[in-house]
Amino acid sequence: MLHRLLFQLAFLLVCRMGWSQDPHSTLGHSRAAAPATHDTTYALRPDRVFDGEQVHEGWAVIVRGRTIVAAGPVASLSVPSGAVVLELRGATLLPGLIEGHSHLFLHPYNEVSWNDQVLKESRAERVARAVVHARATLLAGFTTTRDLGTEGAMYDDVGLKQAIEKGVIPGPRILCATRAIVATGSYGPKELAYDIESPHGAAEADGVEGLTREVRTQIGHGADVIKVYVDYRWGINGAAAPTFTVEELKKVVEVSSSAGRIVAVHSGTMEGMRRAIEAGVTTIEHGDGGTPELFAEMKAKGIALCPTLAAGDAIAQYGGWRKGIDPEPERIKAKRASFKAAMDAGVTICMGGDVGVFTHGNNAMEMEDMVDYGMKPLDVLRSATSVNADVFRLASTVGRIRPGLLADILVVSGNPAVNISDVRKVVWVMKDGVIYHPDAASK
């Protein structure tokens, strides 16, 4: 009797989490779907398909199991016998979006400060929050995320990734950065007395030997990408200043590359960016210190920029700025100028908002800001799909609607190539050939 009761309670909990299956849903019939057996064949017929590079009218997409098997004009495709045909009128089909800069173990700073999250929230609470954040990310249409540091939660992102891969919880596929790397004394929290050693939000390492050891340690614990803070607010009177020498950064790149890992660096100063560019990193995050000359060097070296516009937007609003009412703060104006300079230089621009600073599931805020700052909607869609896939070395599996790639697909109402905010109008999300519906968030 007890076992039966426990089973019933577990079943009810699963249903509440939105894991009931409804593979036959079409536009206008929205229920939550569950990870099921990967043997269903779908014929998807939207009004248009964005394949990661271009928009095509009158296309269909065939999915079998976990894989896209065909895509092209409806007349050129034959629907396999037994396929589930989904007519998606008024909808756009596109690759599952790729979030380029997230922190699943953080939540908005206007709820709890970064210091208090690191110092006062238990690891159990932070993991519980990350589970909720992962689910919100997936249901918002982001089937992959590059998570750039647990900010004090050690290697728990690797466990979260594994739980998602095993189907224990729903969420995007994750590229983990684990702890991230900072120079000794540079990072926080720093709100306790100077003679009290407090927990840190990242791993401290110094010198060529120390950095070699730390990079290898993080890779050994499951890091897919190495994140380094090449500058931080540890200069005189809290000014941002470089943390590592060019020699140190070159060693990070060398050791990471030898193990097939890309290197992402936090940078907000001209000198930090200059050193990172010379070292040959993969991406520069934020890039607030960028100049036309630095962006030209990034272009020449093939280094991508992840501008994180939405994080700066959110922080300004937390500080009292009333967006759309008050004049833009100088920091926002400067960000607009640097973003334009990067575009003018032809720098590859990734889509990544530093989500966690703002609400998970609201990832599209970065895409809207990119358009507001002067990028064309179609280019923003490319950044969030094929560009991120190429830069993060995922192009052989996701980022495009192409036969042979995984069936990571987003269907939205409207046309985001014209109105970028239409990416918020999620009809359903497919990951690995399994459909999830946004109303699962309310269950």
N, C-alpha and C positions, 0 to 999 in steps of 0.2 A: 504493500500500500504506500509506504514511504517513497519507494523508488518511483512509483507511478506519479505521485504528487510532485516529486522533484522534476521528473520529465516534463510534466505539464507546465510547471513554472518556467523551466528553461525554454520550452517552446513558445510560451507567451512572451518571454524576454526577447527572443530572436525576432518574433513578429513585430514587437515594439521598435526594434532597431531597424526595421525596414528591409528585411531579408526575405520577403515572400516573393515567389516567382510569378512573373507574368510576361513570358517572352512574346506574346502576340499583341502587346499594346502598340497602338499607333498614335499619331498626333491627336491630342484631344482626349486620350484615354490613358491616364497616368497613374500607375501603381508602382510600388517598389519591387525591384527584381533581385534575385539571389544568385550568388555564385552557383551555377549548375554544372552539369556535365558539359564538356566542351565538344559537343557533337551536333549542334543545331546549325542548319544552313539558313541564312537570311538573304533575301533579295530586297535591297533598300532603294526606294525610289523617291528622292526628295525633289524639290523644284530645281535645286542647284547643288553642285559639289565644289567645295574649295579643296583642292588636292594637296595643299601645303605650299603651292606656288601660284596657281591660277584658279579662277572661278570658271566652272563649266555648267552651262544650262543643259537640261535634258539628259543628265547622266544617271546611271544606276551603279550600285556597288554590291558585289556578291561577297558574303562572308561565310566561310565554312569552319566551324569550330573556333579556334583562336586566331584564324588567319584571314586576311583579305585575299581572295582568290581571283577577283576580276573587278575592273572599274572602267567605265567608258560609256559612250552613247547607248541609250536604252536599246535602240534597234540592233546594236552590234553584239548584245549579250543575250545568251539563252538562259532562262531561269531553270536551275536544276530541279529535277523531280523531287517533290517533298519539301521544297524550300518554303520557309515562312516569308510571305511577301508583305512588306510594310510600305504602304503608300503614305508619304510624308509631305502632304500638300502644304504649301506656304512655308516650307522649312529649308534650311541650308544644312548640309552635311559637311563636316570638316574633320580633320584629324583631332584626336584627343589633345587638348592643350598641354603645354609643358611650362610649368612654373620654374623660372630660372633662379630665384633667390627666395627661399622660405626659411622659417624657423618654426617648425611644428611644436617645439617645446616652449615657445613664448606665446603670450597673448597680449592684447593691446595695452600700451603703457598708461592709457587713461583709466584702465581698470586697476592695475597694480604696476608700480614702477619696476623697471628692470632690476634694480638693486634688490627689491623685496621679493621678486620672483626667484632670483638666484639664492638669496639668503634665507628666506622664510617659507617657501613652498617646498614640501617634501618631494622626494623623487617619485613617490607613488602618485601624488597629486599631479605632478608634471607629466608623467606617463599617461595618466587618465585623461588629462587635457589634450595631449598629443593624439590619443585615439580619436577623440571627438573632432579635433582639427583635421586629421587625415580624412575622415569621412566627409566633412564639409568640403574639403578640397576636391575630392572625387566627384561629389554631387554637383559641384559648380562647373564641372567639365574639364578639370585638370587631371589627366590620367597619369602624369609623371611630374615629379617635383625634385629639384636639386636643393636639398636641405643643408644649409651652410653653417652648421654648428649647433650643438645642443645647449650652449650657453649655461654650462654648469651641470648638465644632466649626463655627463660622462659619455658612454657609448650606447645609451639607450635608444638612439635612432636606429642602430643596427638591429636590435631586438624588435623594434616597431616594424622595420622593413620586412623582417623574417615573418612576423605575425601576419602581415598583409599578404606576403607571397604564399603562405600556407592556407590562406582563406579563413583565418581565425577572425579577422576584422576586415571591413572594407576600407580601401584607401588607394592612393596612387602608388605607382612604382616609385621607389625613392633612390636617389643618388645621395649617399650619406657622406658628410664631412666629419662626423664624430665630434671631437672636442674643439677643433680649430687650433691654431698656433699663434702665440703672442710672445713678445719679448718680456723677460722678467721685469716686473715692476710697472709695466705699461698699462695693464688692463685692470678692470674692476671685478667686483665691487670694491670701493674705497671709502665707504662711509664710516668705518670703524676707526678707532685711534690708530695712528701710524705704527705703534708697537704691538698691535694685535694682528696676528695672521688670520685672514678671513678666506673663505672659499673663493675661487676664481672662476670666471666665466669661460675660460679657455686654458689650454695647456701651455705652460711657460717653457721656453727653450732658447738657448743662446749658442752662438758660435757654430762653425761648420760641423763639428762633431755632435754637439747637442741637437742641432736641427736634423741632422741625418738620423740620429737615434729616434727622435720624436716622430718624424715622417714615417719611419718604418714601424714604429709602435702603433700609430694610428692605422696604417695599412693592415697590420697584423690583426687589429681589432675590427676590421671590416670597412674601413674608409674607401669610398669609391672616388672621392675627390679630396684634394688637400686644400684647405682654406688657411690663409695667412693674413695677419694684420700687418701691412707694411708701414702703417703709421697709425697713430692714435693720439688721444687728448692727454698727453703726458709731458708736454712742453712747459715752458715757463708760464705760470698763471693758467694752466690747463689748456694751452694752445695745442693744436694738433701738430705732431712732429714725427719724422720718420723713426722707425724702430729697428730695422735690420739694414745691414750693408748690402751692397750689390753682390759681393762675394757670397754672403750668407744666402741671399735669395737665389742666386744661380745654383747653389748646392741643393736647395729645396726643389727647384725645377728638375735638376739632373736626377736626383733620387726618386722623385715622383714619376718622372717620365720613364725611368728604367722599369718601373712596375706598372706602366700603362695608365697612370693617373694624371688627370689634368690638374692645374693649379689655379685657384681663384683667390684673388687678393682684395681685401678691404683697403681702399685708399681714398683719402679726401684732400691730399696736399699735392702740390706740383712736384716736390722732390720725391715723395713716396711713389707717385706715378712714374716719374722718370726712372727710378731704380727698378721698379717692377717691369717696365718696358724693356730696359737693358737686360734684365734677367731672363726675359722671354716667357713670361707667365701666359696662361691661356685666356683668362678674363680678368678685367678690373671692375670691381663692384663699386658703385657710387660715382667715382670719378669727378668729384666736385672741383678738384684742382686742375681740371683739364684745360689746356690752351690749344689754339689751332696747331701750334707746333707739336705738342705732345700727341694730339689726335692724329696728325699726319704720320708720326712715328708708329703709333698703334696700327694704323692702316697698313703701313709698309711691312710691319712684322706679323700681320694677321691676328692681332690681339683684339678680342671683342670687348665691348663695354656693356655692362649691365647697370643701367642708370638709377634704378630704384626711385623713380619719381614719386610714387605713392607714399613711400615712407616719409620723405620730406614734407609732403603735403599733409599727412596725418599729424606729424609732430608739430607743425605750425598751427594746425587747428587745436591740438591739445593745449598749445600755449595761448589760445584765445583768438587766433585769427578766424574770422568769419568769412569763409570762402564764398565768393560771389557777392559779398557785401562790402568788406573792407578792401583797401588797396593791398596788392600783393606785398608780402614782406620782402626785404632785400635778398634773403636767402632763396626765395622762390624765383625772383627775377634772375639771380645769378645762375640758378639751375636751368632756367629756360635758355639762357645764353650759352651755357656749356653744352647742353643737349643739341642745340642748333649747330654749334661748332663741330660736334662729333658727326652729325649728319652731313654737314657740308664737306667734311674731310673724307666721307665715305667709309667711316668705321662700321664694322659689323656690330649691330645693336641687338642684344638679347632682350627678351621680355622677362623681367623679374622684379617684383615690387618690394622685396624685404618684408613679405607678409608674415605676420606675427607681431610686428610693430603696429599693424592694423589687423582687422578681423579676418581670420581664415574663412574661406568661402567667398570673400569679397575680392578675390585675386584680380578680377576684371578691372578694378580701380586703376591698376597700373596701365592697362591697355587703353583705357579712356584718357588717362593723363598723357600718354604718348601721343595720341591724336590731338589733344588740346595743346601740346607743346610743338606741334607742327608736322607730325608723321602721318602719312596717308593710312587709312584703315587697312587697306590690303597689305601694306608693308608691316603693319602691326601684327596682322594675322600670320604673316610669314615668320616674324620674329618669335611668335608664341608656338610655332610648329616646326617647320623645316629648318629655320635658322638655329633655333635652340638645339634641335636634334643633331645638326651638323657640328655645332661648336662643342656640344657635350659628348660627341662620339656615339650617338644613339641612332644614327641614320639607317643602320641596317635592320632596325627593329621597329621604330616608331617615328612619328613626325610628318608622315605623308600618307595619302590614300594611294596605295600602290600594291599590286599583287606581290605576295610574299612577306609583307610586313604584318605585324600583329594587328588584330582588329581592335585598335584603340580609336574610338570614333565618338564625336560629339554631334548631336542634332539640335539645332536651335530654331526657334520661330523667327522669321524675318531674314534679313540679309546683312550680316556684320561687315561685309566688304564695303557697304555703303554707310551703315550706321553701326559703329563698333559696339555700342551698348547692347546690340542684339545678342551678343555672346552671353548675356545674362538670362536670356529667354530660353532656358534649357528645357528641351522636350525630354530627352534622355541621354545618358552617357553609356557607352559601351567600352568595357576594358577586358581584354583577352576574350572577346566574343561574348561576354555576358553583359546584359543590359541592367542599368541602374536608373531609377527615376528620382527626380528632385523632391517629390513629395514624401520620399522616405525620410527626409529630414524632420518631418512633423510627426512621425510615428513613434 
